[in-house]
Every structure is written in C-alpha cells, then in structure tokens.
Amino acid sequence: MKKIVLLIILLFAFKTYSQNYSINDLKGKELKNSIRLNYILIDQPDITYNYGDGTTYKLDPTMGLFGLNYNIPLNDWLYTGAGFHGAVYGDQGGLFTLGVNLGVNKKIYKNLYFDANIHFGGGGGFRSLVNGGGIIYPNIGLQYKTDKFAFGLQYGHVNFFTGIQKGDNISFFVEIPTTVRAASYKDAQERFEVENTFSDSFWQKPAVKSVQQITFDYLFPVGSTRNDGFGNFNNTTPITQTLSLIGFEYQRYLTESSFVYAHLDAMYGGLRAGFMDVFIGLGKNFVQTKYVNLFAKVGIGAAGGRVFPEGGLTMYPSVGADFKISKKIGVSLHGGYHRSVGGTFEAYTAGFSLKYYGLSGGIKDPYSSQKIKSIKTQGIQIGFQNQTYYNVAILDRQDNDLQLLAVKINYDINKRFYVAGEASFAYLGGAGGYAHGIFGLGIKSNKFLNNNFSLFLEAAGGVAGGGGVDSGEGVLIRPTIGLNYHASKDFSFQVSGGQMWSPFGNVNSTNINVGISYGLSILNSKK
C-alpha cells in the first residue's frame, strides 16, 4: 500500500515552471471557425393536460427555438462543433438543449453553398413530451457566403426521439466567421520573447481583447411573476422570494470600448432547481480609467423553468462598474432588469462578477499598436463526454440510471493545475430537461508509459436541476479521478469516475465518464 501511495505522489510530482523561448520558435495555426445563429419553428403535439381538480391546460400548437452554434472546420468541406438551443416562442420557456454537430459545407456556384448537418444532444422542457431528453436534428439546405457573413435556409426534422415532441420545420440562420490564432498544446505554459527583429507575418497582427467572468446574480421578482404551480399550471402562486443565480460570461471587444457577449445562468436558490437563462448581447464602457470602468449592456435570449409556461424570449438590460485589481483580474458590480417578452416573469437584478482580462492571438496592442514584449502560451482543452450516472434520485419515479452529454473545457493555470468548466444535459434515463453546470480545480500527473498516459484528479461543484431529479435547489458536488490516453500532442481520450451528490437534495450517484478532447495554446500577450 505504501508503494502505491508513493507512486501516486511521484506521478503528481510538481512541475509548474515554464521556460523562455524566442517567438521564432513558435509555430502557429489559424482556425477559421464560425458562429451560427438559427431559428427553428416546430409544431407541438395536440395535448390537453387534465388535473385532479378538474381543470385543464392545452399545449400551445407551435414552439420556436433559438440556436447558438460554434462550428470548427475539419477540412475544406467537413465541420464539427457544439450547439445550444433555447425556446423563445410558444409555451416552452425553459426548454434548453445541448448537443454536438457534424456537417458538410460544399460550394455549388460562386457564393452559393450546399449545407447539411446533424445535431445530436439532450435537453427538454415538459418531461411528459421528451421523456429521456435525447434529441436528433438532421437538416439540409443552401447557404450564401461572403468573407464577413453568411446566411441560409434549411429544411429539417427536430426529433426528441425518447418522447413525442418532434416535427418537420423550415429554419433560417445567420453565420459569422471568426478566426482563432493559436499554437499546439505541446507549447502550452511557456513564455516566448518578441525580439525587435522578429518579422513572421503570421504573428504580425493585433491581439484580441476578451473578458471571461463568473457572475453571481440575485433576482427580486415584481409584477405578476409566478411559479409553475408545481405541475398544475392553473394553481400558480406569486414568486416574492429572492432568486439566486450563478453563471458565466464571455466578452469579445470589437473596439476599445464596445463588445459583444454571451452569458449563461443557472438558479441555485429560491425555487426548486430547473430555471436557466442564456443571452447574447452588446455592451459599452462609457467611462474608462486605469482602475475603474462604467458600462451598460443589453442582452436578448431565452429563460425559463419552474415558472409559469411562457415563450421564453427574455430581455436583460444592465449597468455596472468594473474595478481592476491588476492588469488581468477585476471585480464588477452590476444591476439590471430581467423581463420575459410577452410573458409574466419580471425581476430587478443585482450582482457581482469575478473577471479575467486577456489579450491573445497577436503581438500588437489592438488599439495603440504598441508592440508586445512577450507571449505566454495558455493551454486549453475542449472536450465532449458521455457521462453515466447510476441510481439517480427522481422525485416522481424510481431511481434511474441517466446518460448525459457533456461539453467540458480545461483552462490550465500552470503545467500541473487547471480550472475545469462543464455543461451536461441528459438524453436517456427518463429525466429529460435535467442539466448541470459545474466549475472545479484539477491536477494532472506527469506522463508515463512512453508518455502515452497521465492521471488526473478534480474537485468540482455547481448547479443542477430539471427533469424531476431530486437535487433540492440545485447545489451539487462532484469529485472525479481519471486517466488520459494521449493519442497525439493535441488529441487525447479520457475515462474517469466519481461521485455526485446534492447537499440539499437526495442525489448521491456514482458516475463513469468517457470522452475525447482537443488541446491548443492560446497566446496571451504581455506588455
């Protein structure tokens, strides 16, 4: 036993240092990715819910889904990626899905392209319609493409194949190309000096300014805000208590003071777990100083769950102030107004954020053209997992095994430690609509057995809810141990296991995860 413990200690022996190299030693690669926004209308089943008190509720005949997809080309005609959808029309507010994409994009004539893809994932809203939550969405259509944007029209079939919610549809989309300049994951966590004589045109481009932040929001309901009547939509009661949300936001600057952003929240206090929201929007810093920014933002997106059935379309304007602790770290205070468009959910908001500022992808300041002195390569791994959770407690049925699809991102702190973020949605097991979002800290070992394997440990926590899973108000904790198989310098396969439990619910489930990840190095500029 002592020898096993000693072996584990040696495998995790610290190696957190980095070395300095010349930028001439760094080979870059350019990823021409795209962001696709789509809108899908599908017919709903003809269903009337009959309650024990004699009242009824008839399902709205049509649902509208808004999609946010990030796609990555595998070659000049094949692409993959991930997509997130949320209901914004009808009465399915709170229906969200997460899945993976595989598609074909082939030129037909000049700017006209053939485009077809298949989306597979999990999610849902009314569990009576989706059961386990699995969704498959094949579609085919035409795309008009330019260097700066593209748009298209498609015919598809949305199919929650574990339930009865499905239908043919015509959808349209807008696509925005985005370029990521990065390096191989093998170059992660190193420093590269930028000499005055450097002339490689690949890196002679402005860096991109971005902000990543973890947010904590508190909603104070007003007006006619009400709950879902615990499944009886004719027996709703007003929501007057404070609602607590935790989320993540990514901002990318377009100019020195204006930015676009994407934001995702999950509720962990005030209601039984299940409320989520996702927004995209614009923001601007109206006052910028060395230590303080004053900003305003406006977002539009989808929200719902555990509230009275609404379309889901939600607006969220807000204002706030950033306080910079250092060049990279800051905190933010903000307040706003969270309102369902055409629905009854309405709340004033207040909160705070922990922010990380970055400049990446080039050796010049994007606004002053000041030359960067050095570049620190930041390792990132992006992966997909199939997760199996055993004997999960479900409120209205026997405990069941759940299958989840997860998108996972590891953000290296140094060569040993990393921060992990994950979003997972159920697709089999009778808990459609269940999802969780978690953050945690991980540690990885040195590679062994001809540098083909490594071990890792993670301690994570977050928010879970939906699908009738008995997670209380949603707080969860999940430690994990696993094994990486490094197929190449950038690709690896993982198998891991752990235990997930909800301190304020009855979930206490063993889980097994199998996945694949792709690693790259983002170039963080140092002035």
C-alpha positions in Angstrom: 0.0 0.0 0.0 2.8 2.4 0.9 4.4 1.7 -2.6 1.1 2.6 -4.3 0.8 5.9 -2.4 4.4 6.7 -3.2 3.8 6.0 -6.9 0.8 8.3 -7.0 2.8 11.1 -5.3 5.6 10.7 -7.8 3.2 10.8 -10.7 1.8 14.0 -9.5 5.2 15.5 -8.6 5.2 19.2 -9.2 6.4 20.6 -12.5 4.9 24.0 -12.6 7.7 26.0 -14.1 7.9 27.4 -17.6 10.9 28.3 -19.8 11.6 31.4 -22.0 12.0 30.9 -25.8 12.0 33.1 -28.8 8.8 33.8 -30.8 10.7 32.4 -33.8 10.5 29.0 -32.1 6.6 29.1 -32.0 4.7 27.6 -34.9 1.2 29.0 -35.2 -2.0 27.7 -36.7 -5.1 29.6 -37.8 -8.6 28.1 -37.1 -11.3 29.6 -39.3 -14.3 28.8 -37.2 -17.9 30.2 -37.3 -20.7 31.2 -35.0 -24.1 30.2 -36.3 -27.4 31.7 -35.0 -30.5 29.9 -36.1 -34.2 30.0 -35.5 -36.5 26.9 -35.8 -40.3 26.7 -35.7 -41.9 23.2 -35.0 -45.4 22.0 -34.4 -46.3 20.7 -31.0 -48.3 17.6 -30.1 -52.0 18.1 -29.7 -52.2 17.6 -25.9 -54.5 18.8 -23.2 -53.4 18.2 -19.6 -56.1 17.2 -17.2 -55.5 17.9 -13.5 -57.1 16.2 -10.5 -59.1 19.3 -9.5 -61.0 19.2 -12.8 -59.1 22.0 -14.6 -57.2 21.6 -17.9 -54.3 23.1 -19.8 -53.9 22.9 -23.6 -50.4 22.9 -25.1 -49.6 25.7 -27.4 -49.6 24.4 -31.0 -46.2 25.9 -32.1 -42.7 26.3 -30.5 -39.8 28.5 -31.6 -36.2 27.5 -30.8 -33.3 29.9 -30.9 -29.9 28.3 -31.5 -26.3 29.3 -30.8 -23.7 27.0 -32.6 -19.9 27.2 -32.7 -18.5 25.2 -35.6 -14.9 24.2 -36.4 -13.8 23.0 -39.9 -12.1 19.6 -40.1 -11.2 20.2 -43.8 -12.5 22.3 -46.6 -15.9 20.6 -46.7 -16.5 18.9 -43.3 -17.1 20.6 -40.0 -18.0 19.8 -36.4 -18.9 21.8 -33.3 -21.4 22.2 -30.5 -24.8 23.8 -30.3 -27.1 25.2 -27.6 -30.8 25.8 -28.2 -33.5 27.5 -26.1 -37.2 28.1 -26.5 -38.3 31.6 -27.3 -41.8 31.2 -28.7 -44.9 29.3 -27.6 -45.2 28.0 -24.0 -42.0 26.0 -23.7 -39.9 28.7 -22.0 -37.2 26.8 -20.0 -36.7 24.2 -22.7 -32.9 24.0 -23.4 -30.8 21.6 -25.3 -27.0 21.0 -25.7 -25.5 18.8 -28.5 -22.7 18.2 -31.0 -22.8 18.9 -34.7 -21.3 17.2 -37.7 -21.9 18.8 -41.1 -21.0 19.2 -44.7 -20.5 22.6 -46.4 -19.7 22.4 -50.2 -19.5 25.1 -52.8 -22.1 24.9 -55.6 -21.6 28.1 -57.6 -19.7 31.3 -56.7 -21.1 32.3 -53.2 -23.8 29.6 -53.1 -23.1 26.6 -50.9 -24.8 23.3 -50.1 -25.0 22.8 -46.3 -26.3 19.9 -44.3 -25.6 18.8 -40.7 -26.9 16.6 -38.0 -27.2 17.7 -34.4 -27.3 15.1 -31.5 -27.7 16.0 -27.9 -30.0 16.1 -24.9 -32.4 18.5 -23.2 -36.0 19.4 -22.8 -38.7 21.3 -21.0 -42.0 19.5 -20.3 -40.7 16.0 -19.4 -44.0 14.5 -20.5 -43.0 15.4 -24.0 -39.4 14.5 -24.1 -39.1 11.6 -21.5 -35.3 11.0 -21.5 -34.4 14.2 -23.4 -32.5 12.8 -26.4 -32.7 15.0 -29.5 -31.5 14.4 -33.0 -31.9 17.2 -35.6 -30.9 16.5 -39.2 -31.2 19.3 -41.7 -30.3 20.2 -45.3 -30.3 23.5 -47.2 -28.5 26.3 -49.0 -26.1 28.9 -47.8 -25.0 32.3 -49.3 -21.5 33.0 -48.0 -19.2 36.1 -48.1 -15.9 36.8 -46.3 -17.7 38.7 -43.5 -21.0 36.9 -43.0 -23.3 34.2 -44.4 -27.0 33.3 -44.2 -29.0 30.3 -45.2 -32.3 28.4 -45.3 -32.8 24.8 -44.3 -35.3 22.0 -44.0 -35.0 19.8 -41.0 -36.7 17.4 -38.6 -36.5 18.1 -34.8 -36.9 14.8 -33.1 -36.9 14.2 -29.3 -36.6 10.5 -30.0 -37.2 9.4 -26.4 -40.5 11.2 -26.4 -43.3 12.6 -28.5 -42.1 16.2 -29.2 -41.0 16.2 -32.8 -41.8 17.8 -36.2 -40.6 18.9 -39.6 -39.6 22.5 -40.0 -38.1 25.3 -42.2 -35.4 27.2 -40.4 -33.1 30.1 -41.3 -29.7 31.0 -39.9 -27.0 33.7 -39.9 -23.4 32.8 -39.6 -20.4 35.0 -38.6 -16.9 33.8 -39.3 -14.3 34.1 -36.5 -10.6 33.4 -36.7 -8.5 32.0 -33.8 -4.7 32.2 -34.0 -3.2 29.6 -31.7 -0.4 27.1 -31.3 -0.1 23.4 -30.5 -0.9 22.2 -27.0 2.6 20.9 -26.6 3.8 24.6 -26.4 1.4 25.4 -23.5 2.6 27.3 -20.4 5.8 28.7 -22.0 7.0 32.3 -22.4 8.1 33.5 -25.8 10.1 36.7 -26.2 9.3 39.0 -29.1 12.5 40.4 -30.4 12.7 43.7 -32.4 14.0 41.8 -35.4 11.0 39.5 -35.5 9.2 39.6 -38.9 7.0 36.5 -39.1 3.8 37.8 -40.8 1.6 35.1 -39.0 2.0 36.9 -35.6 2.3 40.4 -37.0 -1.4 41.1 -36.3 -3.2 42.9 -33.5 -4.2 40.8 -30.4 -7.9 40.3 -29.5 -9.2 41.7 -26.2 -11.5 39.5 -24.3 -13.0 39.1 -20.8 -14.2 36.0 -19.0 -16.1 36.2 -15.8 -18.0 34.2 -13.3 -21.2 36.0 -12.3 -23.5 35.9 -9.2 -26.9 37.4 -9.7 -29.8 38.0 -7.4 -33.3 38.5 -8.9 -36.0 40.4 -7.0 -39.4 39.4 -8.6 -42.0 42.0 -9.2 -45.3 42.3 -11.1 -47.2 39.1 -12.0 -44.2 36.8 -11.6 -45.5 33.4 -10.6 -44.3 29.8 -10.3 -45.5 26.7 -12.3 -48.0 25.5 -9.7 -45.7 22.5 -9.1 -47.0 20.9 -12.3 -50.6 22.3 -12.2 -50.5 25.4 -14.4 -53.9 26.5 -13.1 -52.7 26.6 -9.5 -49.8 29.0 -9.6 -48.8 31.3 -6.8 -46.8 34.6 -6.9 -43.0 34.4 -6.5 -41.9 37.0 -3.9 -38.7 35.5 -2.6 -35.2 36.4 -3.8 -33.8 34.1 -6.5 -30.1 33.3 -6.7 -28.2 32.5 -9.9 -24.6 31.7 -10.8 -23.3 32.0 -14.4 -20.5 32.5 -16.9 -20.0 35.3 -19.4 -17.6 35.7 -22.3 -17.0 39.2 -23.8 -15.1 39.9 -27.0 -14.2 43.5 -27.8 -15.0 45.0 -31.2 -13.5 48.4 -30.4 -11.6 49.8 -27.5 -14.8 50.4 -25.5 -17.6 48.2 -27.1 -18.0 44.4 -27.0 -20.3 41.5 -27.8 -21.0 38.9 -25.2 -22.6 35.5 -24.4 -24.0 34.8 -21.0 -25.4 31.7 -19.3 -27.0 31.3 -15.8 -28.5 28.6 -13.6 -30.5 29.1 -10.5 -29.4 27.6 -7.2 -31.6 29.2 -4.6 -35.2 30.4 -4.3 -37.0 27.8 -6.3 -36.7 24.0 -6.9 -33.8 23.6 -9.3 -34.6 24.0 -13.0 -34.5 27.7 -14.0 -31.9 28.7 -16.6 -31.2 31.5 -19.0 -28.9 32.3 -21.9 -28.2 35.7 -23.5 -26.3 37.2 -26.3 -25.8 41.0 -26.5 -23.8 44.2 -26.8 -22.1 46.3 -24.2 -20.1 49.5 -24.0 -17.7 51.1 -21.4 -18.9 54.7 -21.2 -16.1 55.7 -18.7 -12.7 54.0 -18.8 -9.9 54.8 -16.4 -6.9 52.8 -15.3 -8.8 51.2 -12.4 -12.5 51.8 -13.0 -14.9 51.2 -15.9 -18.6 52.2 -16.0 -20.6 50.1 -18.5 -24.0 49.4 -19.9 -25.2 46.2 -21.6 -28.3 44.9 -23.3 -29.0 41.2 -23.9 -31.7 39.2 -25.6 -32.1 35.4 -25.2 -34.1 32.6 -23.6 -35.1 31.9 -20.0 -37.5 29.7 -18.0 -38.1 26.7 -15.9 -40.1 26.4 -12.6 -42.1 29.5 -13.6 -45.5 29.8 -15.4 -45.3 28.5 -19.0 -44.1 31.3 -21.3 -42.5 31.6 -24.7 -39.0 32.0 -23.2 -37.9 35.1 -25.1 -36.3 37.4 -22.5 -34.5 40.8 -22.4 -31.9 41.8 -19.9 -30.5 45.4 -19.9 -28.0 46.2 -17.1 -25.5 48.8 -15.9 -22.4 48.5 -13.7 -18.9 49.3 -12.7 -15.6 47.3 -13.0 -12.8 47.7 -10.5 -9.4 46.4 -11.7 -7.3 44.7 -9.1 -4.5 44.1 -11.6 -4.0 44.1 -15.4 -5.6 40.7 -15.6 -8.0 40.5 -12.6 -11.0 42.6 -11.6 -14.4 42.6 -9.9 -17.6 44.1 -11.1 -20.9 45.3 -9.5 -24.0 45.4 -11.7 -27.8 45.8 -11.6 -30.5 45.4 -14.2 -33.9 44.4 -15.3 -34.8 40.8 -16.3 -38.1 40.6 -18.2 -39.9 37.9 -20.2 -41.1 39.4 -23.5 -44.8 38.7 -23.8 -44.8 36.7 -20.5 -45.2 37.4 -16.8 -41.7 36.8 -15.4 -40.2 40.1 -14.3 -37.5 41.0 -11.8 -35.0 43.6 -10.9 -31.4 42.3 -10.5 -28.2 43.0 -8.6 -25.0 41.1 -8.5 -21.2 40.9 -8.8 -18.7 39.2 -11.0 -15.1 38.0 -10.9 -13.3 39.0 -14.1 -10.3 37.9 -16.1 -9.0 40.2 -18.8 -7.0 38.9 -21.7 -5.1 39.9 -24.9 -4.5 37.0 -27.3 -3.6 36.0 -30.8 -1.1 38.6 -31.9 2.0 40.7 -30.9 0.4 44.2 -31.2 -2.0 46.0 -28.9 -5.3 46.2 -30.9 -5.8 49.9 -30.1 -2.5 51.6 -29.6 -0.4 49.3 -31.9 2.1 49.1 -29.1 4.4 46.1 -29.7 4.0 43.2 -27.2 7.2 42.3 -25.3 6.4 38.6 -24.8 3.8 36.0 -25.2 2.7 33.4 -22.6 1.0 30.4 -24.1 -2.2 29.4 -22.3 -3.2 25.7 -22.6 -6.8 25.0 -23.2 -8.5 21.6 -23.7 -12.0 21.4 -25.2 -13.8 18.0 -24.9 -17.0 16.0 -25.3 -18.0 13.3 -22.9 -20.7 10.7 -22.4 -21.5 10.5 -18.7 -23.4 7.7 -17.0 -24.9 8.4 -13.5 -26.2 5.4 -11.6 -29.3 5.2 -9.4 -30.1 8.9 -9.6 -33.0 10.0 -7.3 -36.0 11.2 -9.3 -39.0 12.7 -7.5 -41.9 11.0 -9.2 -40.5 7.6 -10.1 -37.9 5.0 -9.1 -34.2 5.9 -9.1 -32.9 5.5 -12.6 -29.6 5.5 -14.5 -29.0 8.6 -16.6 -27.0 9.2 -19.7 -25.7 12.8 -20.2 -23.8 14.5 -23.0 -21.2 17.0 -21.7 -19.1 19.8 -23.1 -16.0 20.3 -21.0 -13.2 23.0 -21.0 -10.0 22.7 -19.1 -8.1 26.0 -18.6 -4.5 25.5 -17.5 -3.2 27.5 -14.6 0.3 26.1 -15.0 1.7 22.7 -16.1 0.1 20.9 -13.2 -3.1 22.6 -12.1 -6.1 23.6 -14.2 -9.6 25.0 -13.9 -12.4 22.9 -15.3 -15.9 24.0 -16.5 -18.6 21.7 -17.8 -22.2 21.8 -19.0 -24.1 18.5 -19.2 -27.6 17.6 -20.4 -29.5 14.3 -20.0 -30.5 12.4 -23.2 -31.5 9.0 -21.8 -33.0 7.7 -18.5 -36.4 9.4 -18.1 -35.2 12.8 -16.8 -35.3 14.9 -20.0 -34.7 18.6 -19.1 -32.1 17.7 -16.4 -28.8 19.6 -16.8 -25.9 20.7 -14.7 -23.2 23.3 -14.9 -20.1 22.9 -12.7 -16.7 24.5 -12.1 -13.7 23.0 -10.3 -10.0 22.6 -9.8 -8.0 19.8 -11.3 -4.5 18.4 -11.0 -2.7 16.2 -13.6 0.3 13.9 -13.3 3.4 13.6 -15.4 3.0 11.4 -18.4 4.1 7.8 -18.1 4.3 4.6 -20.1 6.2 6.1 -23.1 4.4 9.4 -22.5 1.1 7.9 -23.6 -0.8 8.1 -20.3 -1.4 10.5 -17.4 -3.7 10.7 -14.3 -5.9 13.5 -13.1 -8.0 14.4 -10.1 -10.8 17.0 -10.0 -12.9 18.6 -7.3 -15.9 20.4 -8.7 -19.2 21.9 -7.7 -22.1 23.7 -9.3 -25.8 23.8 -10.0 -28.1 21.1 -11.3 -31.8 20.8 -11.9 -34.8 19.9 -14.1 -36.2 16.6 -15.2 -37.6 15.7 -11.8 -34.2 14.9 -10.4 -34.2 15.4 -6.7 -31.4 17.9 -6.4 -33.2 20.2 -4.0 -32.5 23.8 -5.0 -29.7 22.5 -7.2 -26.3 22.7 -5.5 -24.1 19.7 -6.3 -20.6 18.5 -5.5 -18.6 16.0 -7.7 -15.0 14.7 -7.1 -13.5 12.8 -10.0 -10.4 10.7 -10.8 -9.4 9.7 -14.3 -6.9 8.5 -16.9 -5.8 10.3 -20.1 -4.6 8.5 -23.2 -2.6 10.9 -25.3 -3.2 9.8 -28.9 -1.2 12.8 -30.2 0.2 16.1 -29.0 -3.2 17.7 -29.2 -5.8 14.9 -29.0 -6.5 12.7 -26.0 -9.1 10.3 -24.8 -10.3 10.1 -21.2 -12.0 7.7 -18.9 -13.0 8.8 -15.4 -15.2 8.0 -12.4 -16.5 9.8 -9.4 -19.4 10.5 -7.1 -22.0 13.3 -7.4 -24.3 14.4 -4.5 -26.6 17.2 -3.7 -26.2 18.6 -0.1 -29.8 19.9 -0.1 -31.4 17.1 -2.1 -31.3 13.3 -2.3 -28.9 12.7 -5.3 -25.9 10.5 -4.4 -24.8 8.9 -7.6 -21.7 7.1 -8.8 -20.7 8.1 -12.3 -18.5 6.9 -15.2 -17.3 9.3 -18.0 -15.8 8.5 -21.4 -14.6 11.3 -23.7 -12.3 12.9 -26.2 -10.6 16.3 -26.0 -8.6 18.6 -28.3 -5.9 20.8 -26.9 -4.4 24.1 -28.1 -2.4 27.0 -26.8 -3.9 30.5 -26.8 -1.3 33.3 -27.0 -1.7 35.7 -24.1 0.2 39.0 -24.8 2.4 40.5 -22.1 3.2 44.2 -22.5 
